[in-house]
Amino acid sequence: MRSAGFLSERQRRFAWLGFLLAAFQAPLAAKLIDDASWFFAVVVALVVATVIIADDSQRRRPEPVNYPE
């Protein structure tokens, strides 16, 4: 059994949803709005993506083996 990450399955789904919404909202806002407020959506998407990647790397670690001494 693999080790669990720091996000629960529900939190992980919400993280993916938040990432996808922010990633799709940024180019749309950049096209419709003249100022640079769309950049905030890019930053949010990058932060959420970093959390998802960190959770993935923790989930993929092998479980430590306890050798008898």
N, C-alpha and C positions, 0 to 999 in steps of 0.2 A: 504494500500500500504506500502510495506517495504521501509526502508530508503536505499538510494543508497550507495554503497561503494565509496572509493576514486579512484577506477579504472573504466574507461569506459568499455563497453562491448568489444570494439576492443582491448584495452590494456589488458583486462583480457584474451582474446584469445591468444594474443602474449605472455603473461606471462606463460600460460599453454604450449604453443608450446616451449618456451625457457626452461621451466622446463623439459619437456619430452626429448628434444634434449640433454640437459646437462646430464640428468639421464641415457640416453642410451649411450652417448659418453664416460662417465667415465669408465665403466667396459671394454669397447672395447679398450680404450687407455691404460688402466692398463695391458691388456693382450698383446698388441702389442708393447708398449714402455717400456724400462727398467727403466727409471728414474721416479720420483714421480710427473711429471707434470700433470698426470691425476687427482691429488688431487684438482687442481684448478676447474675442472668441478664439482666435488662434492661440493665444497664450493659455487659455483655459483648456483647449483641446490638447495642447502639449503637456500640461500638468497632469491631466487625467490619463493620457497615454503613458506617461512615466509611471504612474501608480499601477496601471494595468501590467506594464512590462515588469515592474518590481514584483508584483504578485505572481506573475508567471514564473519568474526565475526562482522564487521561493518554493513554488509548487513543484518545480522540476528537480529540485535537489533530492539526491538519494537520502533515504533515512539513515541516520548513523547506526553503525553496527557496534554492539557491545560485545567485545571479546572477553571470554572468561580468563581470569589471570591465574 
